[in-house]
């Protein structure tokens, strides 16, 4: 078949291989999301069995507070549900926040410079 000399953009003769780079970007984003989920589940699994549900509720409180079955979700609510002190639940929540901040710094600096940064 003879092709016309000047093709309009989006014509049926466009080369489909031009658009093949998009899956790499999606693959990277899926990989990063999987790594984040693995980190969150690893943090939840720290501690004994009785702490795991508390840690799960604290993660949900930090990331998706609207999913908790209460009007005003807080670390105090999680503590009262699991029978631990409010201080302990608040410290665990702060620990999760610090750990996320440290891990995100390591991932970002490691991906940009090739070297992990000092978490201090």
PyMOL commands that set and color helices and strands:
alter all, ss='L'
color gray80, all
select helices_A, chain A and resi 16-19+22-45+49-63+65-67+75-82+86-113
alter helices_A, ss='H'
color red, helices_A
deselect
rebuild
show_as cartoon
